[in-house]
Amino acid sequence: MKIRTLLAGLCMLATSAAVQAARVDTLMVASQAMHKEIKVVYIIPDRLLAPDAQPCPTVYLLHGYGGNAGTWVDMKPELARIADEKGMLFVCPDGKNSWYWDSPQDSTYRYETFVGTELVNYTDKRFATLRTPKARAISGLSMGGHGALWLAIRHKDTFGAAGSMSGGVNICAFPGNWEMKKRLGDYETNREVWEAHTVINQVDQLQNGDLALIIDCGEADFFLKVNQALHQALLDRKIDHDFITRPGGHNRAYWSNSIDYHLLFFEKFFQKEKEGK
């Protein structure tokens, strides 16, 4: 009898743990701007799965060139555990190789509108989120690092914090790479368009305190110099930000480590805003 009772108790604990664990869902989210559905991976903390769901902050995570909606979950399986520990909802959209712009060349690539507006609206309607820039952050790697800063700077009424890991923050230094000319046209004949679509040239839209910013790059990364230039541009405008370089290159090992620093930075930002400091 005692053994039977013990087994029943263990089953109840296991069931409770399963119910309370974060869930990874893949959803298709409609984009009216692009007239198609976009795959989005959601990492949903246990607090949002309970009947009395407690609202939580949201972190949008953008993949790099050649990646997809599953990149972050594949590279950082611990995100489900972290979602529970920190009480954050993670949103990972498939951005194709868009650089997260609204392409002036291709109307089927309007990923700024999708991520910056449509996806945020969908997420806030579907989940018990805290619907304020003080509880929304965005980060990404490589192309996604550029995209996160691009979106945050241009949508400061949506995102309160932003990060970039190994971001291609000055596209004009790499005019022949990563399909960018498919989105912006040839660099030689469309220089003004390229200049207008690179993150480093958006710094003049910022005032100190507009965004909480964290930017990092590996010391062996081919994007190191453009990140150092962005760091200097922010210093010149007296924009507070965290800038970090660490040993490492442009690879998964670096990013799977870097994301921990970004999430800690965002956690502190959310807590500070919650406390009104």
Backbone bond lengths (Angstrom), bond angles and torsions (degrees), N, CA, C in turn:
res aa  C-N    CA-C-N  psi(-1)  N-CA   C-N-CA  omega(-1)  CA-C   N-CA-C  phi
1 M - - - 1.471 - - 1.519 110.69 -
2 K 1.353 114.74 -42.82 1.459 118.43 179.74 1.527 110.66 -64.34
3 I 1.358 115.47 -40.31 1.468 119.94 -179.74 1.522 109.92 -63.56
4 R 1.350 115.51 -42.43 1.464 119.84 179.28 1.523 110.88 -62.20
5 T 1.309 116.77 -42.62 1.469 121.06 178.72 1.521 111.10 -63.85
6 L 1.352 115.60 -40.92 1.456 120.03 179.65 1.521 111.01 -63.73
7 L 1.350 116.13 -43.90 1.459 120.09 179.43 1.528 111.24 -62.87
8 A 1.314 115.82 -39.92 1.469 119.68 178.45 1.517 110.90 -63.07
9 G 1.340 114.99 -40.49 1.461 119.10 178.47 1.510 112.19 -64.33
10 L 1.327 116.01 -41.41 1.465 120.11 178.64 1.520 111.05 -64.48
11 C 1.322 116.86 -39.55 1.463 120.61 177.63 1.524 111.19 -62.13
12 M 1.326 116.07 -41.17 1.460 120.42 178.83 1.517 110.92 -63.54
13 L 1.349 116.07 -41.65 1.465 119.55 178.11 1.509 111.49 -63.83
14 A 1.336 116.65 -42.55 1.462 120.58 179.86 1.521 110.83 -63.72
15 T 1.348 115.81 -42.01 1.461 119.81 178.60 1.513 110.81 -63.81
16 S 1.330 116.61 -42.67 1.461 121.19 178.95 1.508 111.07 -61.68
17 A 1.354 117.03 -43.40 1.466 120.85 -179.97 1.510 110.71 -63.44
18 A 1.358 116.33 -39.36 1.459 119.63 -179.37 1.514 111.21 -65.69
19 V 1.355 115.04 -39.96 1.460 119.31 179.84 1.521 110.94 -65.70
20 Q 1.315 115.90 -36.77 1.455 119.77 -172.81 1.519 113.54 -87.96
21 A 1.342 118.46 -7.53 1.462 120.24 -179.43 1.520 110.30 -74.61
22 A 1.347 115.13 150.21 1.463 119.67 177.11 1.528 109.92 -60.05
23 R 1.317 115.60 150.57 1.465 121.17 -178.70 1.525 109.59 -118.19
24 V 1.318 116.13 140.06 1.460 121.94 176.42 1.523 107.90 -105.87
25 D 1.316 116.84 116.16 1.463 122.49 -179.85 1.525 109.98 -118.46
26 T 1.311 116.17 143.28 1.461 121.93 172.14 1.520 108.38 -110.70
27 L 1.320 115.85 119.71 1.462 121.93 -177.48 1.525 110.10 -120.56
28 M 1.324 115.12 153.39 1.461 121.16 173.08 1.525 107.53 -102.60
29 V 1.323 115.35 119.08 1.465 121.19 -175.01 1.529 109.08 -109.86
30 A 1.306 115.93 126.89 1.461 120.93 -177.17 1.524 111.26 -73.45
31 S 1.326 114.98 136.03 1.462 120.95 172.27 1.523 108.39 -113.39
32 Q 1.308 116.28 112.89 1.461 119.50 175.84 1.517 110.76 -68.98
33 A 1.328 116.73 -31.66 1.465 120.79 -178.68 1.523 112.00 -64.59
34 M 1.352 116.28 -33.36 1.470 120.12 -176.67 1.528 113.03 -111.18
35 H 1.339 116.78 -1.89 1.468 121.72 178.21 1.529 111.74 55.87
36 K 1.327 115.66 45.06 1.459 120.38 176.82 1.521 108.74 -159.29
37 E 1.330 115.45 169.37 1.456 120.72 177.28 1.519 109.74 -100.40
38 I 1.330 115.75 143.39 1.462 122.78 -177.19 1.528 108.45 -116.91
39 K 1.324 115.79 133.69 1.462 120.62 177.50 1.523 109.79 -74.18
40 V 1.325 115.91 133.15 1.461 122.11 179.89 1.524 108.65 -136.33
41 V 1.316 116.58 129.47 1.457 121.62 175.21 1.528 108.77 -97.08
42 Y 1.330 115.93 126.74 1.455 122.61 176.97 1.528 109.37 -109.96
43 I 1.313 116.18 132.25 1.462 121.87 172.92 1.524 105.82 -109.71
44 I 1.328 115.59 106.26 1.462 122.36 -165.65 1.520 109.50 -104.03
45 P 1.331 118.16 117.76 1.470 120.12 -179.30 1.517 111.73 -68.83
46 D 1.330 115.21 158.06 1.464 120.03 -176.92 1.519 112.57 -58.92
47 R 1.328 117.39 -31.60 1.467 119.31 -177.61 1.526 112.28 -63.92
48 L 1.349 117.67 -22.64 1.460 120.57 177.33 1.523 112.27 -88.51
49 L 1.329 117.42 -11.53 1.452 121.61 -177.87 1.526 112.58 -94.51
50 A 1.317 116.09 -13.58 1.462 120.56 -179.97 1.536 110.18 -72.72
51 P 1.337 117.27 153.61 1.469 120.38 178.39 1.528 112.46 -56.07
52 D 1.337 115.74 -36.43 1.466 120.07 177.72 1.534 108.84 -102.66
53 A 1.327 115.41 62.24 1.470 121.95 -174.21 1.524 111.85 -51.98
54 Q 1.333 114.27 131.89 1.460 120.88 177.89 1.526 109.51 -96.27
55 P 1.329 119.01 123.03 1.472 120.60 -178.15 1.518 111.56 -55.52
56 C 1.326 115.66 145.95 1.457 119.61 -177.76 1.522 110.56 -140.26
57 P 1.335 117.24 161.97 1.460 121.35 175.87 1.530 110.82 -73.44
58 T 1.318 115.49 163.46 1.466 122.22 -175.86 1.521 110.30 -124.65
59 V 1.324 115.32 137.28 1.466 121.53 174.85 1.526 108.10 -122.17
60 Y 1.320 115.80 122.00 1.460 122.18 176.49 1.520 108.49 -92.90
61 L 1.333 116.82 129.88 1.461 122.40 -177.15 1.529 109.15 -119.49
62 L 1.319 116.31 121.92 1.457 122.60 -175.49 1.522 111.23 -105.53
63 H 1.311 116.06 136.34 1.461 121.11 179.15 1.530 111.11 -84.15
64 G 1.318 115.23 172.18 1.452 121.61 179.36 1.515 112.64 -96.63
65 Y 1.336 115.01 -175.43 1.456 121.87 179.50 1.531 109.73 -58.25
66 G 1.335 116.16 132.22 1.451 121.13 -179.36 1.519 113.85 83.81
67 G 1.334 117.09 -2.58 1.458 120.92 -179.30 1.516 111.96 -90.82
68 N 1.327 115.03 -169.80 1.461 120.72 -179.77 1.526 109.41 -158.70
69 A 1.316 116.09 -172.84 1.469 120.55 -176.15 1.521 112.95 -61.65
70 G 1.323 116.96 -25.80 1.459 120.18 -177.95 1.514 114.91 -90.56
71 T 1.326 117.46 0.00 1.467 120.77 -175.02 1.520 112.36 -56.45
72 W 1.326 117.18 -49.02 1.462 119.57 -173.88 1.525 112.45 -68.69
73 V 1.329 117.47 -40.57 1.467 119.91 178.77 1.523 110.33 -65.75
74 D 1.329 116.30 -38.93 1.454 120.36 179.50 1.531 111.52 -66.69
75 M 1.321 116.18 -41.24 1.461 121.08 -176.05 1.523 112.21 -79.38
76 K 1.319 116.92 -30.94 1.464 122.10 -175.79 1.521 109.36 -132.44
77 P 1.341 118.29 74.76 1.468 120.43 -178.78 1.521 113.49 -58.98
78 E 1.332 116.51 -22.93 1.467 120.15 -179.09 1.523 113.11 -69.24
79 L 1.326 118.10 -5.77 1.463 120.05 -178.21 1.522 112.39 -58.56
80 A 1.333 117.77 -31.54 1.469 119.68 177.79 1.525 110.13 -64.29
81 R 1.308 116.52 -45.03 1.474 120.14 178.15 1.527 110.24 -65.21
82 I 1.323 116.78 -41.99 1.463 120.93 -179.12 1.534 110.62 -64.55
83 A 1.326 116.63 -36.96 1.475 120.29 177.83 1.520 110.48 -57.92
84 D 1.333 116.57 -42.37 1.460 120.73 178.15 1.523 111.65 -68.63
85 E 1.318 116.24 -46.40 1.467 120.62 -176.50 1.517 112.08 -62.45
86 K 1.323 116.55 -41.61 1.463 120.32 -175.11 1.529 112.77 -97.47
87 G 1.332 116.96 -7.75 1.458 119.92 -179.61 1.513 112.43 63.67
88 M 1.344 116.31 44.51 1.459 121.83 -179.52 1.521 110.43 -119.25
89 L 1.319 115.89 143.69 1.458 122.67 171.26 1.525 107.94 -93.86
90 F 1.335 117.15 124.54 1.456 121.73 177.74 1.523 109.53 -102.15
91 V 1.326 115.97 135.09 1.463 122.61 -178.19 1.527 108.49 -125.48
92 C 1.332 116.13 120.58 1.470 121.50 -173.74 1.523 109.76 -123.79
93 P 1.329 118.29 94.27 1.464 120.56 -178.36 1.527 112.50 -83.65
94 D 1.322 115.36 155.33 1.456 121.52 171.04 1.529 107.68 -83.89
95 G 1.330 115.79 109.79 1.460 120.48 -178.63 1.513 113.96 -99.86
96 K 1.363 116.03 11.71 1.477 119.89 -176.12 1.536 108.79 48.27
97 N 1.333 116.23 -147.04 1.471 120.26 174.68 1.523 109.09 -107.17
98 S 1.327 114.33 52.52 1.470 121.93 -169.79 1.512 114.40 -88.55
99 W 1.330 116.66 -19.04 1.465 122.43 -168.32 1.527 111.30 60.19
100 Y 1.339 115.94 11.91 1.471 123.31 174.78 1.528 112.19 62.79
101 W 1.333 115.14 31.17 1.466 121.15 172.71 1.523 110.15 -97.88
102 D 1.322 115.95 164.87 1.460 122.37 157.24 1.520 105.25 -89.30
103 S 1.315 117.00 102.16 1.456 121.08 -173.35 1.525 111.70 -64.39
104 P 1.332 117.47 128.41 1.467 119.67 174.57 1.526 111.92 -75.41
105 Q 1.343 116.89 -7.35 1.462 121.57 -178.10 1.529 113.02 -101.50
106 D 1.338 117.05 -24.35 1.461 120.82 -170.40 1.526 110.04 -143.25
107 S 1.323 116.57 110.06 1.469 121.00 -175.37 1.520 112.70 -70.67
108 T 1.336 117.88 -9.99 1.469 120.00 176.41 1.525 111.14 -85.39
109 Y 1.318 116.63 -1.65 1.468 121.58 177.48 1.528 109.05 -119.02
110 R 1.340 115.29 80.13 1.460 120.99 177.54 1.532 108.14 -120.25
111 Y 1.319 113.96 63.77 1.461 119.23 -172.67 1.524 113.42 -82.71
112 E 1.322 118.70 -17.45 1.465 119.15 170.95 1.521 109.34 -65.95
113 T 1.305 116.38 -47.57 1.465 120.15 178.36 1.527 111.03 -62.81
114 F 1.332 116.12 -41.57 1.462 118.48 -178.13 1.522 111.71 -64.59
115 V 1.333 117.60 -55.03 1.466 119.67 -175.81 1.521 111.28 -72.46
116 G 1.326 116.77 -43.90 1.458 120.46 -173.22 1.518 114.83 -74.93
117 T 1.336 116.96 -21.21 1.467 119.73 -176.42 1.533 111.87 -129.39
118 E 1.325 116.86 -61.92 1.463 120.12 -172.61 1.528 112.56 -63.84
119 L 1.315 117.10 -45.61 1.464 120.23 -177.70 1.523 111.35 -68.77
120 V 1.310 116.97 -39.38 1.467 120.19 177.77 1.529 109.96 -62.26
121 N 1.319 116.72 -44.77 1.466 120.01 179.44 1.530 111.01 -62.93
122 Y 1.319 116.89 -43.21 1.466 121.00 179.22 1.524 110.68 -61.94
123 T 1.325 116.24 -45.98 1.464 121.37 -177.94 1.521 110.94 -62.50
124 D 1.317 116.15 -43.93 1.462 119.66 -178.35 1.527 112.30 -67.53
125 K 1.327 117.42 -28.75 1.467 120.39 177.92 1.524 111.40 -78.25
126 R 1.329 116.52 -33.85 1.464 120.14 -174.01 1.531 112.86 -83.83
127 F 1.342 116.32 -32.19 1.460 120.58 -174.26 1.527 111.42 -121.38
128 A 1.332 114.76 159.29 1.468 120.68 177.84 1.524 108.87 -81.72
129 T 1.317 115.18 76.36 1.462 121.03 -179.91 1.527 110.38 -94.72
130 L 1.315 115.52 163.12 1.455 121.26 170.08 1.524 106.75 -87.42
131 R 1.304 117.25 110.80 1.463 122.16 -165.56 1.521 111.64 -92.31
132 T 1.316 114.44 68.94 1.452 121.70 -178.49 1.522 108.97 -154.24
133 P 1.334 118.77 149.55 1.471 120.37 175.48 1.525 112.40 -57.46
134 K 1.324 117.18 -24.69 1.462 120.72 179.97 1.526 111.95 -68.63
135 A 1.331 116.44 -11.67 1.463 120.44 -179.16 1.524 111.10 -127.95
136 R 1.350 116.27 23.58 1.458 120.91 176.78 1.513 110.51 -130.45
137 A 1.340 115.38 131.91 1.460 121.18 177.29 1.517 108.94 -134.14
138 I 1.341 115.18 160.71 1.463 120.17 179.45 1.522 108.93 -144.50
139 S 1.326 115.90 137.55 1.457 120.50 177.88 1.521 108.60 -148.15
140 G 1.330 115.53 169.93 1.451 119.25 179.39 1.505 111.38 -172.88
141 L 1.323 114.72 172.32 1.457 120.63 -179.08 1.525 110.43 -114.43
142 S 1.330 115.90 141.16 1.459 122.95 175.01 1.533 110.83 55.53
143 M 1.328 118.48 -115.88 1.458 120.62 175.00 1.519 110.64 -54.73
144 G 1.340 116.02 -37.62 1.459 120.77 179.18 1.511 113.37 -70.39
145 G 1.350 117.24 -26.84 1.464 120.31 173.93 1.514 110.61 -66.35
146 H 1.327 115.24 -44.38 1.473 119.54 173.65 1.523 109.70 -59.80
147 G 1.349 115.96 -46.25 1.461 119.64 -177.69 1.511 113.29 -62.04
148 A 1.325 117.17 -39.55 1.466 120.33 -178.61 1.526 110.80 -64.39
149 L 1.328 117.02 -45.04 1.464 119.78 178.92 1.527 110.91 -69.01
150 W 1.306 117.01 -41.21 1.473 121.85 177.60 1.523 110.24 -56.39
151 L 1.321 116.90 -49.01 1.458 120.76 -177.78 1.525 111.98 -68.43
152 A 1.323 116.22 -42.20 1.472 118.94 -176.93 1.521 111.65 -66.33
153 I 1.321 116.60 -42.27 1.463 119.91 -179.13 1.525 110.55 -65.68
154 R 1.311 116.53 -38.11 1.466 120.76 -176.79 1.533 113.04 -87.31
155 H 1.332 115.93 -8.58 1.473 120.18 179.57 1.527 109.14 -135.09
156 K 1.315 115.07 57.76 1.473 119.80 -178.24 1.520 112.05 -68.43
157 D 1.332 117.07 -17.35 1.466 120.26 175.82 1.529 111.85 -81.52
158 T 1.338 116.23 -3.40 1.463 121.66 179.71 1.519 111.77 -111.55
159 F 1.334 116.87 -46.11 1.462 122.10 -176.77 1.526 110.75 -110.56
160 G 1.326 115.10 136.10 1.456 119.40 178.77 1.512 113.83 -100.87
161 A 1.343 115.93 -18.00 1.459 120.86 -178.27 1.523 108.61 -143.20
162 A 1.334 115.44 150.22 1.459 119.74 -178.41 1.517 110.29 -149.67
163 G 1.336 114.54 151.78 1.451 120.10 178.40 1.511 111.52 -140.13
164 S 1.319 114.94 157.76 1.459 121.34 176.81 1.514 108.90 -138.84
165 M 1.338 116.02 127.09 1.460 122.53 174.86 1.522 108.06 -109.57
166 S 1.322 117.33 115.91 1.470 121.34 177.97 1.526 110.94 54.40
167 G 1.322 117.24 38.69 1.463 121.12 -173.52 1.513 113.87 -71.63
168 G 1.336 115.62 143.07 1.464 120.67 172.14 1.518 109.50 -82.72
169 V 1.324 115.52 72.56 1.464 120.97 -165.67 1.529 114.13 -82.54
170 N 1.332 117.26 -3.53 1.466 121.10 170.91 1.519 107.85 -136.59
171 I 1.317 115.89 92.80 1.462 120.77 -175.61 1.525 112.53 -67.36
172 C 1.327 117.27 -24.07 1.463 120.59 -176.04 1.528 112.65 -66.29
173 A 1.312 116.54 -16.87 1.463 120.28 176.99 1.523 112.24 -80.46
174 F 1.337 117.21 -7.10 1.466 121.39 -175.73 1.527 110.28 -137.13
175 P 1.333 118.11 59.03 1.469 120.18 -169.55 1.520 115.72 -68.04
176 G 1.329 117.90 -17.71 1.458 119.23 -176.91 1.507 114.74 -102.08
177 N 1.319 116.64 7.93 1.466 119.65 -170.22 1.527 113.96 -109.32
178 W 1.336 114.40 157.54 1.461 125.37 162.83 1.534 114.84 55.94
179 E 1.317 116.34 35.71 1.471 122.21 173.09 1.523 114.15 62.53
180 M 1.326 117.36 16.02 1.465 117.73 -177.23 1.523 112.26 -64.01
181 K 1.320 117.06 -32.41 1.468 118.23 -179.20 1.526 111.83 -69.42
182 K 1.348 117.65 -19.41 1.464 119.95 173.63 1.524 110.88 -68.58
183 R 1.315 116.37 -27.81 1.463 120.96 -178.44 1.539 112.63 -92.96
184 L 1.350 116.02 -31.13 1.473 119.79 -172.59 1.520 114.32 -117.10
185 G 1.327 117.10 -8.72 1.454 120.31 -173.09 1.523 110.34 90.10
186 D 1.305 115.84 172.14 1.458 121.31 -179.85 1.528 110.95 -63.54
187 Y 1.334 116.44 136.58 1.459 120.73 -175.45 1.524 112.82 -60.69
188 E 1.325 117.35 -43.74 1.469 120.99 -174.63 1.517 112.26 -61.39
189 T 1.321 117.42 -35.06 1.463 120.20 -177.64 1.531 113.11 -101.42
190 N 1.332 117.23 -2.10 1.471 120.74 -178.48 1.532 111.06 -134.01
191 R 1.323 116.86 40.20 1.465 120.04 -174.78 1.516 112.33 -60.14
192 E 1.321 117.22 -40.34 1.466 119.10 -178.87 1.527 111.03 -62.84
193 V 1.321 116.97 -37.94 1.465 121.00 177.89 1.523 109.75 -64.43
194 W 1.326 117.02 -45.05 1.467 120.83 179.03 1.527 110.86 -62.46
195 E 1.304 116.75 -44.54 1.468 120.43 179.83 1.525 111.04 -61.65
196 A 1.321 116.04 -34.72 1.465 120.47 -178.55 1.528 112.67 -78.31
197 H 1.342 117.23 -14.12 1.462 120.38 -175.88 1.525 112.98 -111.32
198 T 1.328 117.38 18.04 1.457 119.43 178.56 1.526 110.31 -110.71
199 V 1.305 116.42 140.49 1.466 121.89 -172.37 1.523 112.72 -59.73
200 I 1.317 117.24 -42.49 1.460 119.22 -174.19 1.525 112.02 -60.26
201 N 1.329 116.71 -25.15 1.466 120.40 178.75 1.522 113.05 -88.17
202 Q 1.344 116.52 3.67 1.461 120.78 176.84 1.529 112.29 -97.06
203 V 1.326 115.94 -4.62 1.474 120.04 -174.70 1.523 111.92 -59.94
204 D 1.329 116.70 -32.00 1.465 118.79 -178.38 1.524 112.63 -69.52
205 Q 1.328 117.52 -6.68 1.462 120.95 174.88 1.527 112.10 -85.81
206 L 1.327 116.73 -4.92 1.458 121.31 -175.58 1.519 112.39 -100.60
207 Q 1.314 114.96 141.06 1.453 122.86 165.92 1.524 106.98 -112.97
208 N 1.317 116.59 150.80 1.455 119.09 -179.47 1.533 110.23 -58.46
209 G 1.321 115.74 130.31 1.458 120.78 -179.31 1.516 114.45 96.68
210 D 1.344 117.17 -8.86 1.470 118.95 178.51 1.522 111.78 -63.25
211 L 1.337 115.52 -41.69 1.459 121.46 -177.11 1.519 109.79 -137.54
212 A 1.316 116.01 146.25 1.461 121.11 167.11 1.530 106.23 -87.29
213 L 1.328 117.22 122.23 1.459 121.50 -170.75 1.518 112.21 -122.18
214 I 1.334 116.17 135.27 1.454 122.49 170.89 1.525 108.04 -130.36
215 I 1.320 115.98 127.24 1.467 122.78 -176.19 1.513 107.73 -132.40
216 D 1.331 116.76 128.85 1.464 118.03 176.81 1.522 110.71 -142.32
217 C 1.337 114.57 160.90 1.453 120.06 -178.11 1.523 109.19 -159.26
218 G 1.309 117.07 144.36 1.449 121.59 177.47 1.524 111.75 -71.13
219 E 1.291 116.42 147.18 1.466 121.07 -177.11 1.523 112.65 -72.28
220 A 1.329 117.63 -14.75 1.461 120.94 175.75 1.528 111.61 -106.86
221 D 1.321 116.64 16.67 1.466 122.12 -175.95 1.527 110.02 -87.74
222 F 1.334 117.01 140.15 1.472 120.38 178.03 1.519 112.35 -69.35
223 F 1.337 118.09 -12.46 1.464 122.04 175.09 1.536 112.65 -93.01
224 L 1.318 118.42 5.70 1.464 120.50 -175.22 1.522 111.75 -59.92
225 K 1.325 118.37 -46.94 1.469 120.95 -175.48 1.522 112.29 -63.47
226 V 1.328 117.49 -40.16 1.471 118.26 -179.74 1.524 110.47 -70.95
227 N 1.329 117.74 -30.25 1.464 120.12 175.23 1.529 111.05 -70.57
228 Q 1.308 117.43 -38.53 1.462 120.51 175.90 1.526 110.52 -64.03
229 A 1.321 116.27 -37.34 1.468 120.28 177.66 1.527 110.75 -66.05
230 L 1.324 117.39 -39.78 1.471 120.71 176.82 1.522 110.05 -64.32
231 H 1.302 116.53 -43.81 1.473 121.53 176.46 1.528 110.50 -54.58
232 Q 1.327 116.97 -45.78 1.459 120.50 -179.75 1.525 111.87 -66.88
233 A 1.332 116.14 -38.89 1.471 119.84 178.10 1.527 110.80 -62.25
234 L 1.320 117.26 -39.13 1.467 120.74 177.24 1.528 111.13 -68.35
235 L 1.323 116.67 -39.60 1.468 120.10 175.86 1.525 110.80 -61.35
236 D 1.330 116.26 -43.08 1.462 120.62 -178.56 1.522 111.79 -60.49
237 R 1.324 116.13 -32.79 1.463 120.43 179.31 1.532 112.21 -93.98
238 K 1.353 114.39 5.05 1.466 120.32 178.38 1.531 111.55 57.90
239 I 1.345 114.83 43.48 1.455 121.78 176.76 1.530 107.87 -96.07
240 D 1.313 117.43 115.95 1.465 120.60 178.56 1.530 110.43 -62.48
241 H 1.318 116.25 138.19 1.459 121.26 177.95 1.521 109.53 -167.17
242 D 1.315 116.41 158.36 1.453 121.86 170.76 1.520 108.23 -94.55
243 F 1.326 116.75 128.36 1.464 121.08 176.45 1.517 108.26 -127.65
244 I 1.329 115.82 124.28 1.461 121.28 -172.91 1.524 109.43 -131.70
245 T 1.315 116.29 134.40 1.461 120.47 165.59 1.519 107.67 -120.33
246 R 1.314 115.36 142.49 1.456 122.15 179.56 1.519 108.87 -138.65
247 P 1.319 117.89 158.16 1.460 119.16 173.25 1.523 110.16 -55.87
248 G 1.318 116.02 138.38 1.456 119.25 179.35 1.505 111.87 145.15
249 G 1.318 115.41 165.05 1.454 121.92 -179.81 1.509 112.20 -116.72
250 H 1.319 115.01 -160.58 1.461 122.40 -177.18 1.525 107.91 -92.61
251 N 1.335 115.95 78.11 1.459 118.39 -172.23 1.528 112.01 -154.66
252 R 1.322 115.51 170.36 1.466 122.55 -176.06 1.522 112.58 -62.61
253 A 1.326 116.57 -35.73 1.463 119.31 -179.99 1.522 110.32 -60.02
254 Y 1.326 116.45 -41.31 1.463 120.42 179.02 1.531 110.69 -66.65
255 W 1.318 117.20 -46.60 1.466 120.63 -175.00 1.523 112.75 -69.92
256 S 1.315 117.68 -36.39 1.465 119.27 179.59 1.523 111.29 -67.22
257 N 1.321 116.80 -22.16 1.463 121.65 173.23 1.530 111.01 -86.31
258 S 1.315 115.55 -41.82 1.463 121.11 -176.22 1.527 112.71 -61.98
259 I 1.319 117.41 -36.58 1.461 120.27 -176.86 1.526 111.80 -59.45
260 D 1.331 117.42 -30.27 1.467 120.06 179.01 1.524 110.95 -62.58
261 Y 1.323 116.97 -39.85 1.464 121.25 178.85 1.532 110.68 -67.09
262 H 1.325 116.02 -39.71 1.466 119.53 -179.35 1.523 111.18 -66.30
263 L 1.331 116.76 -42.61 1.456 119.36 -178.99 1.521 111.95 -68.48
264 L 1.328 117.41 -33.90 1.466 120.20 174.11 1.531 110.28 -65.27
265 F 1.327 116.28 -42.45 1.467 121.77 177.56 1.531 110.27 -59.80
266 F 1.332 117.01 -45.69 1.464 120.64 -179.94 1.526 111.57 -67.43
267 E 1.328 115.99 -38.64 1.465 119.58 177.95 1.522 110.74 -58.71
268 K 1.322 116.65 -44.47 1.467 120.69 178.74 1.523 110.99 -65.86
269 F 1.335 116.80 -38.06 1.467 120.68 177.31 1.522 110.60 -62.48
270 F 1.330 116.62 -47.61 1.472 119.66 179.92 1.517 111.54 -61.11
271 Q 1.314 116.81 -41.86 1.456 120.39 -178.42 1.522 111.06 -67.38
272 K 1.316 115.74 -41.15 1.465 120.68 178.69 1.529 110.49 -62.10
273 E 1.328 116.46 -44.18 1.454 119.35 -180.00 1.529 111.31 -68.36
274 K 1.321 116.26 -35.68 1.463 120.42 178.21 1.506 111.75 -63.17
275 E 1.330 115.00 -38.52 1.457 120.43 -179.38 1.529 112.33 -83.70
276 G 1.334 115.79 -5.95 1.473 120.42 177.88 1.493 113.97 70.74
277 K 1.333 116.81 30.38 1.466 120.14 -179.08 1.514 110.96 -93.10
